[in-house]
Amino acid sequence: GKRAGIPDGVFELVVADTESTPAVGEEFCSNAIVKKISFTGSVAVGKLLARQSSDTVKKVSLELGGNAPFIVFDDADLDVAVASAIASKFRHAGQTCVCSDRFLCHQNVHDEFVSKFVAAVEQFKVAPGMDEGTTMGPLINSKAAESVRGKVQEAIAEGGKCVIGGSALPDVGANFFQPTIITNVDTKSRLWKDETFGPVAAIRSFDTEEEALAVANDCSLGLASYFCSQNLSRVFRVAKKIETGIVGINDGIISSAVAPFGGIKESGLGREGSAMGIGEYLETKYIFLNTC
């Protein structure tokens, strides 16, 4: 901080181990000296922090879970859709809160999109990040890889069809999992209902725009969503009706420091980035002055 020119006391860092983290978090939330809590993490922990902050009625910003839908309409440019899907699904091996998880593809273009999607994924090189040519690295730990494996196996047992991947890569490392695409995924499957946080694309087909929106919005979370279409009337119509705080259209990388980042529903409260993000740390004061 000092080397960056920040005065003493402006930036303070409290380091806690796993055992003491809950107590430190509760102190931050319950202590009246602390005026603002900002948290990025799981829905469960976000709800806990919000409850703990309620007694002091402090401002809270929460950036929580995702489980983003990705819709491919029959008027989409499929090459653009595939490139967008690769970017939004497999960056960081699927371990970001805005990664697409639930793919909805119009029945008229479903097979062609899946074929192109598989062909693109076949070009991946899964290896440690320092290896030359690596395009996808590991999951954060072996527990995460095992969680992904369990969801994949369940989805297949429930009728899903694995068209590529589907297995761990123990020869590469305990934290590695193949980039995976599964079609015909049941909407009741854990792979569909829960945020995956791994390199697995769950795909279903749909018939009408209304159906796609109903399935996409049937989720307790609402952080990011993506869809591909060349019909501008549809673009504005769907963007308005889809229930997420961030909408990406014909692209898979949508975050920007100058844009407000945040979700609705159980994906959180408040916004990061842009002037709106600064506003989360300010208080509004109205002053009326009669000079008479």
C-alpha positions as YAML, in Angstrom:
chain: A
units: angstrom
residues:
- id: 1
  name: GLY
  ca: [0.00, 0.00, 0.00]
- id: 2
  name: LYS
  ca: [2.72, 2.48, 0.93]
- id: 3
  name: ARG
  ca: [4.61, 1.88, -2.30]
- id: 4
  name: ALA
  ca: [1.39, 2.66, -4.19]
- id: 5
  name: GLY
  ca: [1.02, 5.93, -2.29]
- id: 6
  name: ILE
  ca: [-1.91, 4.85, -0.09]
- id: 7
  name: PRO
  ca: [-1.86, 6.59, 3.33]
- id: 8
  name: ASP
  ca: [-1.57, 4.51, 6.50]
- id: 9
  name: GLY
  ca: [-4.87, 3.09, 7.71]
- id: 10
  name: VAL
  ca: [-6.70, 3.32, 4.38]
- id: 11
  name: PHE
  ca: [-6.02, -0.26, 3.30]
- id: 12
  name: GLU
  ca: [-5.88, -2.96, 5.96]
- id: 13
  name: LEU
  ca: [-5.61, -6.70, 5.43]
- id: 14
  name: VAL
  ca: [-6.78, -9.34, 7.91]
- id: 15
  name: VAL
  ca: [-5.49, -12.83, 7.18]
- id: 16
  name: ALA
  ca: [-7.39, -15.75, 8.70]
- id: 17
  name: ASP
  ca: [-6.92, -19.50, 8.48]
- id: 18
  name: THR
  ca: [-9.79, -21.86, 7.71]
- id: 19
  name: GLU
  ca: [-10.60, -22.49, 11.35]
- id: 20
  name: SER
  ca: [-10.86, -18.82, 12.34]
- id: 21
  name: THR
  ca: [-12.52, -17.49, 9.16]
- id: 22
  name: PRO
  ca: [-16.13, -17.85, 10.44]
- id: 23
  name: ALA
  ca: [-15.35, -15.86, 13.59]
- id: 24
  name: VAL
  ca: [-13.52, -13.15, 11.63]
- id: 25
  name: GLY
  ca: [-16.40, -12.90, 9.17]
- id: 26
  name: GLU
  ca: [-18.96, -12.63, 11.94]
- id: 27
  name: GLU
  ca: [-16.96, -9.86, 13.61]
- id: 28
  name: PHE
  ca: [-16.84, -7.87, 10.36]
- id: 29
  name: CYS
  ca: [-20.59, -8.27, 9.90]
- id: 30
  name: SER
  ca: [-21.72, -7.59, 13.46]
- id: 31
  name: ASN
  ca: [-19.29, -4.81, 14.44]
- id: 32
  name: ALA
  ca: [-20.85, -1.36, 14.02]
- id: 33
  name: ILE
  ca: [-17.46, 0.15, 13.11]
- id: 34
  name: VAL
  ca: [-17.62, -1.70, 9.80]
- id: 35
  name: LYS
  ca: [-20.02, 0.18, 7.50]
- id: 36
  name: LYS
  ca: [-19.93, -2.01, 4.40]
- id: 37
  name: ILE
  ca: [-19.54, -5.68, 3.51]
- id: 38
  name: SER
  ca: [-18.65, -6.85, 0.00]
- id: 39
  name: PHE
  ca: [-18.46, -10.59, -0.65]
- id: 40
  name: THR
  ca: [-17.89, -12.84, -3.65]
- id: 41
  name: GLY
  ca: [-18.59, -16.52, -3.08]
- id: 42
  name: SER
  ca: [-21.28, -19.10, -2.54]
- id: 43
  name: VAL
  ca: [-24.99, -18.42, -2.10]
- id: 44
  name: ALA
  ca: [-25.03, -20.14, 1.29]
- id: 45
  name: VAL
  ca: [-22.21, -18.02, 2.72]
- id: 46
  name: GLY
  ca: [-23.66, -14.86, 1.18]
- id: 47
  name: LYS
  ca: [-26.97, -15.47, 2.93]
- id: 48
  name: LEU
  ca: [-25.14, -16.06, 6.22]
- id: 49
  name: LEU
  ca: [-23.22, -12.80, 5.93]
- id: 50
  name: ALA
  ca: [-26.40, -10.91, 5.07]
- id: 51
  name: ARG
  ca: [-28.09, -12.28, 8.20]
- id: 52
  name: GLN
  ca: [-25.09, -11.43, 10.36]
- id: 53
  name: SER
  ca: [-25.04, -7.88, 8.94]
- id: 54
  name: SER
  ca: [-28.73, -7.25, 9.59]
- id: 55
  name: ASP
  ca: [-28.41, -6.25, 13.26]
- id: 56
  name: THR
  ca: [-26.26, -3.26, 12.32]
- id: 57
  name: VAL
  ca: [-28.22, -2.63, 9.08]
- id: 58
  name: LYS
  ca: [-24.97, -2.21, 7.17]
- id: 59
  name: LYS
  ca: [-24.76, -2.00, 3.40]
- id: 60
  name: VAL
  ca: [-24.02, -5.33, 1.74]
- id: 61
  name: SER
  ca: [-22.84, -6.17, -1.77]
- id: 62
  name: LEU
  ca: [-23.03, -9.85, -2.68]
- id: 63
  name: GLU
  ca: [-21.79, -11.52, -5.86]
- id: 64
  name: LEU
  ca: [-22.90, -15.13, -5.53]
- id: 65
  name: GLY
  ca: [-23.74, -18.13, -7.73]
- id: 66
  name: GLY
  ca: [-24.35, -18.30, -11.47]
- id: 67
  name: ASN
  ca: [-25.58, -21.36, -13.47]
- id: 68
  name: ALA
  ca: [-25.89, -19.22, -16.60]
- id: 69
  name: PRO
  ca: [-28.09, -20.25, -19.53]
- id: 70
  name: PHE
  ca: [-26.79, -20.09, -23.11]
- id: 71
  name: ILE
  ca: [-29.48, -20.06, -25.82]
- id: 72
  name: VAL
  ca: [-28.80, -20.77, -29.49]
- id: 73
  name: PHE
  ca: [-31.74, -19.68, -31.66]
- id: 74
  name: ASP
  ca: [-32.34, -21.04, -35.15]
- id: 75
  name: ASP
  ca: [-31.36, -17.68, -36.69]
- id: 76
  name: ALA
  ca: [-27.95, -17.64, -34.99]
- id: 77
  name: ASP
  ca: [-24.63, -17.61, -36.80]
- id: 78
  name: LEU
  ca: [-23.48, -21.03, -35.58]
- id: 79
  name: ASP
  ca: [-19.77, -20.27, -35.94]
- id: 80
  name: VAL
  ca: [-20.23, -17.21, -33.72]
- id: 81
  name: ALA
  ca: [-22.36, -19.29, -31.34]
- id: 82
  name: VAL
  ca: [-19.68, -21.97, -31.01]
- id: 83
  name: ALA
  ca: [-16.90, -19.43, -30.43]
- id: 84
  name: SER
  ca: [-19.05, -17.69, -27.82]
- id: 85
  name: ALA
  ca: [-19.91, -21.01, -26.17]
- id: 86
  name: ILE
  ca: [-16.25, -22.02, -25.95]
- id: 87
  name: ALA
  ca: [-15.33, -18.69, -24.37]
- id: 88
  name: SER
  ca: [-18.19, -18.60, -21.89]
- id: 89
  name: LYS
  ca: [-18.08, -22.27, -20.89]
- id: 90
  name: PHE
  ca: [-14.47, -23.41, -20.82]
- id: 91
  name: ARG
  ca: [-12.44, -20.39, -19.70]
- id: 92
  name: HIS
  ca: [-10.72, -21.23, -16.42]
- id: 93
  name: ALA
  ca: [-12.01, -24.79, -16.93]
- id: 94
  name: GLY
  ca: [-15.54, -23.56, -16.26]
- id: 95
  name: GLN
  ca: [-14.65, -22.10, -12.87]
- id: 96
  name: THR
  ca: [-16.11, -18.60, -12.99]
- id: 97
  name: CYS
  ca: [-19.46, -17.39, -11.72]
- id: 98
  name: VAL
  ca: [-20.47, -16.19, -15.19]
- id: 99
  name: CYS
  ca: [-19.58, -19.41, -17.02]
- id: 100
  name: SER
  ca: [-22.46, -20.81, -19.07]
- id: 101
  name: ASP
  ca: [-23.76, -24.13, -17.75]
- id: 102
  name: ARG
  ca: [-27.21, -24.74, -19.25]
- id: 103
  name: PHE
  ca: [-27.24, -24.78, -23.06]
- id: 104
  name: LEU
  ca: [-30.56, -24.49, -24.88]
- id: 105
  name: CYS
  ca: [-30.34, -25.09, -28.62]
- id: 106
  name: HIS
  ca: [-33.19, -24.78, -31.10]
- id: 107
  name: GLN
  ca: [-34.16, -28.16, -32.48]
- id: 108
  name: ASN
  ca: [-33.59, -27.03, -36.09]
- id: 109
  name: VAL
  ca: [-29.89, -26.30, -35.47]
- id: 110
  name: HIS
  ca: [-29.23, -28.55, -32.46]
- id: 111
  name: ASP
  ca: [-27.29, -31.29, -34.24]
- id: 112
  name: GLU
  ca: [-25.20, -28.90, -36.33]
- id: 113
  name: PHE
  ca: [-24.34, -26.75, -33.33]
- id: 114
  name: VAL
  ca: [-23.37, -29.78, -31.24]
- id: 115
  name: SER
  ca: [-21.22, -31.14, -34.07]
- id: 116
  name: LYS
  ca: [-19.36, -27.83, -34.43]
- id: 117
  name: PHE
  ca: [-19.08, -27.48, -30.65]
- id: 118
  name: VAL
  ca: [-17.56, -30.97, -30.32]
- id: 119
  name: ALA
  ca: [-15.13, -30.29, -33.16]
- id: 120
  name: ALA
  ca: [-13.90, -27.17, -31.39]
- id: 121
  name: VAL
  ca: [-13.49, -28.94, -28.05]
- id: 122
  name: GLU
  ca: [-11.53, -31.75, -29.73]
- id: 123
  name: GLN
  ca: [-8.78, -29.20, -30.35]
- id: 124
  name: PHE
  ca: [-8.24, -28.56, -26.62]
- id: 125
  name: LYS
  ca: [-5.02, -29.53, -24.91]
- id: 126
  name: VAL
  ca: [-5.67, -30.22, -21.22]
- id: 127
  name: ALA
  ca: [-2.45, -29.90, -19.25]
- id: 128
  name: PRO
  ca: [-0.73, -27.82, -16.55]
- id: 129
  name: GLY
  ca: [-0.82, -24.13, -17.42]
- id: 130
  name: MET
  ca: [2.95, -23.83, -17.75]
- id: 131
  name: ASP
  ca: [3.08, -26.50, -20.47]
- id: 132
  name: GLU
  ca: [3.42, -25.19, -24.00]
- id: 133
  name: GLY
  ca: [0.19, -25.26, -25.97]
- id: 134
  name: THR
  ca: [-2.12, -25.78, -22.99]
- id: 135
  name: THR
  ca: [-5.65, -24.52, -23.65]
- id: 136
  name: MET
  ca: [-7.37, -25.75, -20.47]
- id: 137
  name: GLY
  ca: [-5.92, -26.32, -17.04]
- id: 138
  name: PRO
  ca: [-7.02, -28.05, -13.83]
- id: 139
  name: LEU
  ca: [-9.89, -27.64, -11.42]
- id: 140
  name: ILE
  ca: [-9.06, -26.03, -8.10]
- id: 141
  name: ASN
  ca: [-8.65, -29.34, -6.25]
- id: 142
  name: SER
  ca: [-9.41, -33.06, -6.48]
- id: 143
  name: LYS
  ca: [-12.67, -32.61, -4.55]
- id: 144
  name: ALA
  ca: [-13.94, -30.30, -7.30]
- id: 145
  name: ALA
  ca: [-12.97, -32.83, -9.96]
- id: 146
  name: GLU
  ca: [-14.80, -35.57, -8.07]
- id: 147
  name: SER
  ca: [-17.90, -33.38, -7.76]
- id: 148
  name: VAL
  ca: [-17.94, -32.81, -11.53]
- id: 149
  name: ARG
  ca: [-17.45, -36.53, -12.17]
- id: 150
  name: GLY
  ca: [-20.42, -37.39, -9.95]
- id: 151
  name: LYS
  ca: [-22.74, -34.94, -11.70]
- id: 152
  name: VAL
  ca: [-21.67, -36.20, -15.12]
- id: 153
  name: GLN
  ca: [-22.30, -39.82, -14.19]
- id: 154
  name: GLU
  ca: [-25.72, -38.95, -12.75]
- id: 155
  name: ALA
  ca: [-26.71, -37.02, -15.87]
- id: 156
  name: ILE
  ca: [-25.77, -39.93, -18.12]
- id: 157
  name: ALA
  ca: [-27.67, -42.38, -15.92]
- id: 158
  name: GLU
  ca: [-30.72, -40.11, -16.20]
- id: 159
  name: GLY
  ca: [-30.69, -40.26, -20.00]
- id: 160
  name: GLY
  ca: [-28.04, -37.76, -21.03]
- id: 161
  name: LYS
  ca: [-25.72, -38.59, -23.92]
- id: 162
  name: CYS
  ca: [-22.03, -37.81, -23.48]
- id: 163
  name: VAL
  ca: [-20.72, -36.80, -26.92]
- id: 164
  name: ILE
  ca: [-17.21, -35.89, -25.79]
- id: 165
  name: GLY
  ca: [-15.21, -36.17, -22.58]
- id: 166
  name: GLY
  ca: [-16.91, -37.34, -19.42]
- id: 167
  name: SER
  ca: [-13.93, -38.60, -17.43]
- id: 168
  name: ALA
  ca: [-11.24, -37.49, -15.04]
- id: 169
  name: LEU
  ca: [-7.63, -37.34, -16.25]
- id: 170
  name: PRO
  ca: [-5.61, -38.98, -13.46]
- id: 171
  name: ASP
  ca: [-2.58, -39.41, -15.73]
- id: 172
  name: VAL
  ca: [-2.43, -35.63, -16.06]
- id: 173
  name: GLY
  ca: [-3.22, -34.92, -12.42]
- id: 174
  name: ALA
  ca: [-5.82, -35.44, -9.68]
- id: 175
  name: ASN
  ca: [-7.41, -32.04, -10.40]
- id: 176
  name: PHE
  ca: [-7.91, -32.51, -14.15]
- id: 177
  name: PHE
  ca: [-11.17, -33.35, -15.94]
- id: 178
  name: GLN
  ca: [-11.91, -33.69, -19.63]
- id: 179
  name: PRO
  ca: [-13.84, -30.89, -21.35]
- id: 180
  name: THR
  ca: [-17.26, -32.51, -21.61]
- id: 181
  name: ILE
  ca: [-20.45, -32.04, -23.61]
- id: 182
  name: ILE
  ca: [-23.63, -33.90, -22.68]
- id: 183
  name: THR
  ca: [-26.85, -33.65, -24.70]
- id: 184
  name: ASN
  ca: [-30.44, -34.52, -23.73]
- id: 185
  name: VAL
  ca: [-29.81, -33.48, -20.11]
- id: 186
  name: ASP
  ca: [-32.85, -33.72, -17.84]
- id: 187
  name: THR
  ca: [-33.87, -30.38, -16.30]
- id: 188
  name: LYS
  ca: [-34.17, -32.18, -12.95]
- id: 189
  name: SER
  ca: [-30.58, -33.38, -13.10]
- id: 190
  name: ARG
  ca: [-28.07, -31.90, -10.66]
- id: 191
  name: LEU
  ca: [-25.92, -31.10, -13.69]
- id: 192
  name: TRP
  ca: [-28.71, -28.81, -14.90]
- id: 193
  name: LYS
  ca: [-30.10, -27.45, -11.64]
- id: 194
  name: ASP
  ca: [-26.84, -26.75, -9.80]
- id: 195
  name: GLU
  ca: [-23.96, -24.51, -10.80]
- id: 196
  name: THR
  ca: [-21.34, -26.91, -12.22]
- id: 197
  name: PHE
  ca: [-18.13, -24.89, -11.74]
- id: 198
  name: GLY
  ca: [-16.34, -27.24, -14.09]
- id: 199
  name: PRO
  ca: [-15.72, -27.95, -17.80]
- id: 200
  name: VAL
  ca: [-19.09, -29.54, -18.59]
- id: 201
  name: ALA
  ca: [-21.70, -28.21, -21.04]
- id: 202
  name: ALA
  ca: [-25.21, -29.56, -20.46]
- id: 203
  name: ILE
  ca: [-27.38, -29.25, -23.58]
- id: 204
  name: ARG
  ca: [-31.11, -29.51, -24.27]
- id: 205
  name: SER
  ca: [-33.12, -28.70, -27.38]
- id: 206
  name: PHE
  ca: [-36.18, -26.43, -27.53]
- id: 207
  name: ASP
  ca: [-38.94, -25.58, -29.99]
- id: 208
  name: THR
  ca: [-40.18, -22.04, -29.30]
- id: 209
  name: GLU
  ca: [-38.72, -18.81, -27.95]
- id: 210
  name: GLU
  ca: [-41.23, -18.91, -25.10]
- id: 211
  name: GLU
  ca: [-40.10, -22.40, -24.13]
- id: 212
  name: ALA
  ca: [-36.43, -21.38, -24.14]
- id: 213
  name: LEU
  ca: [-37.12, -18.39, -21.89]
- id: 214
  name: ALA
  ca: [-39.26, -20.43, -19.51]
- id: 215
  name: VAL
  ca: [-36.53, -23.05, -19.08]
- id: 216
  name: ALA
  ca: [-33.74, -20.46, -18.85]
- id: 217
  name: ASN
  ca: [-35.63, -18.47, -16.19]
- id: 218
  name: ASP
  ca: [-36.56, -21.56, -14.17]
- id: 219
  name: CYS
  ca: [-33.65, -21.03, -11.81]
- id: 220
  name: SER
  ca: [-33.18, -19.45, -8.39]
- id: 221
  name: LEU
  ca: [-30.04, -17.70, -9.65]
- id: 222
  name: GLY
  ca: [-29.77, -14.81, -12.08]
- id: 223
  name: LEU
  ca: [-26.22, -13.57, -12.61]
- id: 224
  name: ALA
  ca: [-25.34, -13.92, -16.31]
- id: 225
  name: SER
  ca: [-26.99, -15.25, -19.44]
- id: 226
  name: TYR
  ca: [-26.02, -15.59, -23.07]
- id: 227
  name: PHE
  ca: [-27.88, -16.04, -26.32]
- id: 228
  name: CYS
  ca: [-27.12, -15.99, -30.03]
- id: 229
  name: SER
  ca: [-29.45, -14.55, -32.65]
- id: 230
  name: GLN
  ca: [-29.21, -12.35, -35.76]
- id: 231
  name: ASN
  ca: [-32.81, -11.12, -35.41]
- id: 232
  name: LEU
  ca: [-32.70, -7.70, -33.75]
- id: 233
  name: SER
  ca: [-36.37, -7.83, -32.75]
- id: 234
  name: ARG
  ca: [-35.67, -11.08, -30.94]
- id: 235
  name: VAL
  ca: [-32.46, -9.69, -29.45]
- id: 236
  name: PHE
  ca: [-34.25, -6.85, -27.66]
- id: 237
  name: ARG
  ca: [-37.27, -8.99, -26.77]
- id: 238
  name: VAL
  ca: [-35.25, -11.81, -25.20]
- id: 239
  name: ALA
  ca: [-32.78, -9.47, -23.49]
- id: 240
  name: LYS
  ca: [-35.71, -7.80, -21.75]
- id: 241
  name: LYS
  ca: [-37.39, -11.03, -20.66]
- id: 242
  name: ILE
  ca: [-34.41, -13.09, -19.55]
- id: 243
  name: GLU
  ca: [-34.00, -12.91, -15.77]
- id: 244
  name: THR
  ca: [-30.34, -12.12, -15.17]
- id: 245
  name: GLY
  ca: [-28.34, -9.04, -14.24]
- id: 246
  name: ILE
  ca: [-25.91, -9.46, -17.15]
- id: 247
  name: VAL
  ca: [-26.81, -10.49, -20.71]
- id: 248
  name: GLY
  ca: [-24.30, -11.42, -23.42]
- id: 249
  name: ILE
  ca: [-25.53, -11.46, -27.02]
- id: 250
  name: ASN
  ca: [-23.45, -13.15, -29.73]
- id: 251
  name: ASP
  ca: [-20.39, -13.14, -27.48]
- id: 252
  name: GLY
  ca: [-19.05, -15.17, -24.57]
- id: 253
  name: ILE
  ca: [-16.79, -12.61, -22.85]
- id: 254
  name: ILE
  ca: [-18.95, -9.83, -21.49]
- id: 255
  name: SER
  ca: [-17.34, -8.43, -18.33]
- id: 256
  name: SER
  ca: [-15.89, -4.92, -18.40]
- id: 257
  name: ALA
  ca: [-14.59, -2.56, -15.73]
- id: 258
  name: VAL
  ca: [-16.81, 0.20, -17.11]
- id: 259
  name: ALA
  ca: [-20.01, -1.89, -16.97]
- id: 260
  name: PRO
  ca: [-22.11, -2.73, -13.89]
- id: 261
  name: PHE
  ca: [-21.49, -6.34, -12.84]
- id: 262
  name: GLY
  ca: [-24.00, -8.16, -10.65]
- id: 263
  name: GLY
  ca: [-27.03, -10.39, -10.52]
- id: 264
  name: ILE
  ca: [-30.63, -10.68, -9.45]
- id: 265
  name: LYS
  ca: [-32.58, -13.35, -7.54]
- id: 266
  name: GLU
  ca: [-30.21, -15.32, -5.27]
- id: 267
  name: SER
  ca: [-27.16, -14.31, -7.30]
- id: 268
  name: GLY
  ca: [-26.67, -11.34, -5.04]
- id: 269
  name: LEU
  ca: [-27.14, -7.68, -4.26]
- id: 270
  name: GLY
  ca: [-25.58, -4.54, -5.68]
- id: 271
  name: ARG
  ca: [-23.16, -3.98, -8.54]
- id: 272
  name: GLU
  ca: [-19.40, -3.93, -9.07]
- id: 273
  name: GLY
  ca: [-17.68, -1.85, -11.73]
- id: 274
  name: SER
  ca: [-18.79, 1.39, -13.40]
- id: 275
  name: ALA
  ca: [-20.11, 4.41, -11.51]
- id: 276
  name: MET
  ca: [-22.78, 2.16, -10.02]
- id: 277
  name: GLY
  ca: [-20.06, 0.09, -8.35]
- id: 278
  name: ILE
  ca: [-18.61, 3.20, -6.72]
- id: 279
  name: GLY
  ca: [-22.10, 4.14, -5.59]
- id: 280
  name: GLU
  ca: [-22.27, 0.97, -3.50]
- id: 281
  name: TYR
  ca: [-19.68, 2.57, -1.19]
- id: 282
  name: LEU
  ca: [-21.36, 5.97, -0.90]
- id: 283
  name: GLU
  ca: [-24.30, 7.34, 1.07]
- id: 284
  name: THR
  ca: [-26.83, 9.74, -0.44]
- id: 285
  name: LYS
  ca: [-27.60, 12.85, 1.57]
- id: 286
  name: TYR
  ca: [-30.39, 15.32, 0.73]
- id: 287
  name: ILE
  ca: [-29.87, 18.89, 2.03]
- id: 288
  name: PHE
  ca: [-32.61, 21.54, 1.94]
- id: 289
  name: LEU
  ca: [-31.47, 25.07, 2.67]
- id: 290
  name: ASN
  ca: [-33.73, 28.07, 3.14]
- id: 291
  name: THR
  ca: [-31.48, 31.13, 3.01]
- id: 292
  name: CYS
  ca: [-34.17, 33.53, 4.19]
...
